[in-house]
Amino acid sequence: MTAAADLSRPAATLRRVTLCADDFGYSESVDEGILACVGAGTVKAVSCMSVAPRWRSAAGRIAPMHAQIDVGLHWCLTEWPQRGLPASLRRMVIQTQLGALDHSAVRAALNEQLQRFTDATGRAPDFIDGHQHVHALPTVRDVLLEALATRPELQGVSVRNTASLQWRGAKAALLGALGGRRLRSELRRRGQPHNLDFAGVYDFAATPDYESRLRAWLRSAPDGLLVMCHPGCMTDTSQDPIAAARAREAVVLSDEPRMGRLAMESGVRWARCCR
């Protein structure tokens, strides 16, 4: 399909794709990269780390943007030490698979981060997902579903579905196997809002062109695809192990003309996930 042909297509016929930038609040350089992409009109959802030590100042920059983007909670259990929780993702995965993770510690972490989010932004999150996809793991998933069912302020909040509808590599398939498919099933059964499909998983250490990856994800995207992304400005990789990947993503995602051409060629439009 040519760009010229796309220009004549009604917007209603374009498939909606949400680019959701994760890790807002992680560092100033990450926040700058994300805000550049929001300013370009490409990123329409931002997932925030309210547990981050610098969250309060970061929230002051993202909260005023609620009118133009969705702002959600990036529920974090592994990046910073938290009482009663394992320090690494590997240990958390093992404990969840064995049924050994402390429910009360997980619940306390969710309550605290929701409160920090609300205190700083003045409202409940538009959506909830998990840093390193922890929200789909057993026990963690149960705590989240319980909160969604019992807390009035969370009624109708969207949850990130991390299960892909098609093959998108071994890493993406592993997410589904560790809990993503079960989470998707529960969200469907409960009528909880969620994205239809999920993409954006890849090896951050790899160097192939990010635009090529994005183009491949969009090629067969259904209406309602959510693509997670991690744009950021380049920083010391010893402090941020995926800093180089963040910079590569930001170069593409903050380039409004480039992303406009990609959307036209792919027959999609950048959309919010919760509207």
C-alpha positions as CSV (number, residue, x, y, z in Angstrom):
1,M,0.0,0.0,0.0
2,T,1.4,3.4,-0.9
3,A,1.5,6.5,1.2
4,A,-0.7,8.2,-1.3
5,A,-3.3,5.6,-1.0
6,D,-3.2,5.8,2.8
7,L,-3.9,9.6,2.7
8,S,-7.3,8.9,1.2
9,R,-8.3,6.4,3.9
10,P,-10.8,7.5,6.6
11,A,-9.2,7.5,10.1
12,A,-11.9,5.0,11.2
13,T,-10.5,2.4,8.9
14,L,-7.0,2.6,10.3
15,R,-6.0,0.1,13.0
16,R,-5.4,1.6,16.4
17,V,-2.0,1.0,17.9
18,T,-0.9,2.3,21.3
19,L,2.8,3.1,21.9
20,C,3.2,2.9,25.7
21,A,6.5,4.2,27.1
22,D,7.6,2.4,30.3
23,D,9.7,3.5,33.2
24,F,8.8,7.2,33.6
25,G,10.4,8.4,36.8
26,Y,13.3,6.0,36.6
27,S,15.8,8.8,35.8
28,E,15.8,12.3,34.4
29,S,17.3,11.1,31.1
30,V,14.5,8.5,30.7
31,D,11.9,11.1,31.4
32,E,13.4,13.5,28.9
33,G,13.3,10.8,26.2
34,I,9.7,9.9,26.9
35,L,8.5,13.5,27.0
36,A,10.1,14.1,23.6
37,C,8.1,11.2,22.2
38,V,4.9,12.5,23.8
39,G,5.6,15.9,22.3
40,A,6.0,14.3,18.8
41,G,2.5,12.9,19.2
42,T,3.6,9.2,18.8
43,V,3.6,7.9,22.4
44,K,0.0,8.0,23.7
45,A,0.5,6.2,27.0
46,V,3.1,6.6,29.7
47,S,3.7,4.0,32.5
48,C,5.1,5.5,35.7
49,M,7.3,4.1,38.5
50,S,5.7,5.7,41.5
51,V,8.1,3.8,43.8
52,A,11.1,5.6,42.3
53,P,12.9,8.0,44.8
54,R,12.4,10.9,42.3
55,W,8.8,10.2,41.5
56,R,7.3,13.3,43.1
57,S,9.3,15.7,40.9
58,A,8.7,13.5,37.8
59,A,5.0,13.4,38.5
60,G,4.9,17.2,38.3
61,R,5.9,16.9,34.6
62,I,3.6,14.1,33.5
63,A,0.4,14.8,35.5
64,P,-0.6,17.9,33.4
65,M,-0.6,15.8,30.3
66,H,-3.5,13.6,31.3
67,A,-5.7,15.4,28.8
68,Q,-3.7,14.2,25.8
69,I,-2.2,10.8,26.9
70,D,-3.0,7.9,29.3
71,V,-1.0,7.9,32.4
72,G,-0.6,4.6,34.3
73,L,1.1,2.8,37.1
74,H,4.2,0.8,36.3
75,W,3.9,-1.5,39.3
76,C,7.4,-2.2,40.4
77,L,8.5,-5.1,42.7
78,T,12.1,-5.7,41.6
79,E,13.9,-2.4,40.8
80,W,14.2,-1.1,44.4
81,P,14.3,-3.1,47.6
82,Q,10.9,-3.5,49.2
83,R,10.0,-5.2,52.5
84,G,9.3,-8.9,52.2
85,L,10.0,-9.2,48.4
86,P,12.9,-10.9,46.7
87,A,15.6,-8.5,45.3
88,S,15.8,-10.0,41.8
89,L,13.3,-10.9,39.1
90,R,14.8,-14.4,38.9
91,R,14.1,-15.1,42.5
92,M,10.6,-13.6,42.2
93,V,9.7,-15.8,39.2
94,I,10.9,-18.9,41.2
95,Q,8.9,-18.0,44.2
96,T,5.8,-17.3,42.3
97,Q,6.0,-20.6,40.4
98,L,6.4,-22.4,43.7
99,G,3.6,-20.5,45.4
100,A,6.1,-19.1,48.0
101,L,5.7,-15.4,47.5
102,D,4.3,-13.5,50.4
103,H,0.8,-12.2,49.4
104,S,0.8,-9.6,52.1
105,A,4.1,-8.1,50.9
106,V,2.8,-7.9,47.3
107,R,-0.4,-6.3,48.5
108,A,1.5,-3.8,50.6
109,A,3.6,-2.8,47.6
110,L,0.6,-2.3,45.4
111,N,-1.2,-0.2,48.0
112,E,1.8,2.0,48.6
113,Q,2.5,2.6,44.9
114,L,-1.1,3.3,44.1
115,Q,-1.2,5.8,47.0
116,R,2.1,7.5,45.8
117,F,0.7,7.7,42.3
118,T,-2.6,9.2,43.5
119,D,-1.0,11.6,45.9
120,A,1.3,13.0,43.2
121,T,-1.1,13.1,40.3
122,G,-4.4,13.8,42.0
123,R,-6.2,10.8,40.4
124,A,-6.1,7.1,40.0
125,P,-4.1,5.6,37.1
126,D,-5.7,5.1,33.7
127,F,-4.1,1.7,33.5
128,I,-1.8,-0.7,35.5
129,D,1.0,-2.8,34.2
130,G,4.1,-4.3,35.8
131,H,7.8,-3.5,35.5
132,Q,9.4,-6.6,34.0
133,H,5.8,-7.9,33.5
134,V,5.6,-9.0,37.2
135,H,1.8,-8.2,37.3
136,A,1.2,-11.4,35.2
137,L,3.0,-13.7,37.5
138,P,1.1,-16.0,39.9
139,T,0.3,-14.5,43.3
140,V,1.1,-11.0,41.9
141,R,-1.7,-11.4,39.4
142,D,-4.1,-12.6,42.1
143,V,-3.3,-9.5,44.3
144,L,-3.9,-7.2,41.3
145,L,-7.2,-8.9,40.3
146,E,-8.4,-8.7,43.9
147,A,-7.7,-5.0,44.1
148,L,-9.4,-4.4,40.8
149,A,-12.5,-6.2,42.0
150,T,-12.7,-4.5,45.4
151,R,-11.3,-1.0,45.2
152,P,-13.9,1.5,43.8
153,E,-11.3,3.9,42.4
154,L,-9.9,1.1,40.2
155,Q,-13.2,0.2,38.6
156,G,-12.8,0.3,34.8
157,V,-9.0,0.7,35.0
158,S,-7.3,-1.0,32.0
159,V,-4.6,-3.7,32.6
160,R,-1.8,-4.6,30.3
161,N,-2.3,-7.9,28.6
162,T,1.2,-9.3,28.0
163,A,0.2,-12.3,25.9
164,S,0.8,-12.0,22.1
165,L,-1.8,-13.3,19.7
166,Q,0.9,-14.4,17.3
167,W,4.5,-15.6,17.4
168,R,6.8,-12.7,18.2
169,G,9.9,-14.6,19.4
170,A,10.9,-16.9,22.2
171,K,11.1,-14.1,24.8
172,A,7.5,-13.0,24.1
173,A,6.3,-16.6,24.2
174,L,8.0,-17.1,27.7
175,L,6.0,-14.1,29.0
176,G,2.8,-15.9,28.0
177,A,3.9,-19.1,29.6
178,L,4.9,-17.6,32.9
179,G,1.5,-16.0,33.4
180,G,0.5,-13.8,30.5
181,R,-2.0,-16.2,29.0
182,R,-3.6,-16.8,32.4
183,L,-3.9,-13.1,33.0
184,R,-5.4,-12.5,29.6
185,S,-8.0,-15.3,30.3
186,E,-8.9,-13.7,33.7
187,L,-9.2,-10.2,32.2
188,R,-11.5,-11.5,29.5
189,R,-13.6,-13.5,32.0
190,R,-14.0,-10.5,34.3
191,G,-14.7,-8.0,31.6
192,Q,-11.7,-5.9,32.6
193,P,-10.5,-3.5,30.0
194,H,-7.2,-4.6,28.4
195,N,-5.3,-4.4,25.1
196,L,-6.2,-7.0,22.5
197,D,-2.6,-7.8,21.5
198,F,0.9,-7.1,22.8
199,A,4.3,-6.4,21.2
200,G,7.6,-4.7,22.0
201,V,9.5,-7.5,23.5
202,Y,13.0,-8.0,22.2
203,D,16.6,-8.4,23.4
204,F,17.7,-4.9,24.4
205,A,21.4,-5.9,23.9
206,A,20.8,-6.6,20.2
207,T,21.6,-3.7,17.7
208,P,19.3,-4.2,14.6
209,D,17.5,-1.1,13.5
210,Y,14.6,-0.3,15.9
211,E,12.4,1.0,13.1
212,S,12.7,-2.3,11.4
213,R,11.5,-4.0,14.5
214,L,8.6,-1.6,14.9
215,R,7.6,-2.0,11.2
216,A,7.5,-5.8,11.7
217,W,5.2,-5.5,14.7
218,L,2.9,-3.2,12.9
219,R,2.8,-5.3,9.7
220,S,0.3,-7.8,11.1
221,A,-1.1,-5.7,14.0
222,P,-4.8,-6.1,14.8
223,D,-6.8,-3.2,15.9
224,G,-6.0,-2.7,19.6
225,L,-2.3,-3.6,19.6
226,L,-0.2,-2.2,22.5
227,V,3.5,-1.8,21.8
228,M,5.6,-1.2,24.9
229,C,8.6,0.9,24.4
230,H,11.5,2.3,26.4
231,P,12.7,5.6,25.0
232,G,15.3,7.7,26.8
233,C,18.3,9.9,26.4
234,M,21.7,8.2,26.4
235,T,23.3,7.8,29.8
236,D,26.0,5.8,31.5
237,T,25.2,2.2,30.8
238,S,26.7,1.2,34.1
239,Q,23.8,3.0,35.8
240,D,21.1,2.0,33.2
241,P,21.9,-1.3,31.5
242,I,19.5,-0.7,28.6
243,A,20.5,3.0,28.1
244,A,21.8,2.3,24.6
245,A,18.5,0.7,23.5
246,R,16.6,3.5,25.1
247,A,18.5,6.0,22.9
248,R,18.0,4.0,19.8
249,E,14.2,3.9,20.4
250,A,14.0,7.6,21.2
251,V,15.6,8.5,17.9
252,V,12.8,6.8,16.0
253,L,9.8,7.4,18.3
254,S,10.5,11.2,18.7
255,D,10.8,11.8,14.9
256,E,7.2,12.9,14.1
257,P,7.6,12.9,10.2
258,R,9.3,9.5,10.3
259,M,6.6,8.0,12.5
260,G,3.9,9.6,10.4
261,R,5.2,7.9,7.3
262,L,5.5,4.6,9.2
263,A,1.9,4.9,10.4
264,M,0.6,5.6,6.9
265,E,2.6,2.8,5.3
266,S,1.4,0.4,7.9
267,G,-2.3,1.4,7.9
268,V,-2.4,2.3,11.6
269,R,-2.9,5.4,13.7
270,W,-1.3,6.1,17.1
271,A,-4.1,6.0,19.7
272,R,-4.6,6.0,23.5
273,C,-5.3,2.7,25.0
274,C,-8.0,3.8,27.5
275,R,-10.2,5.9,25.2
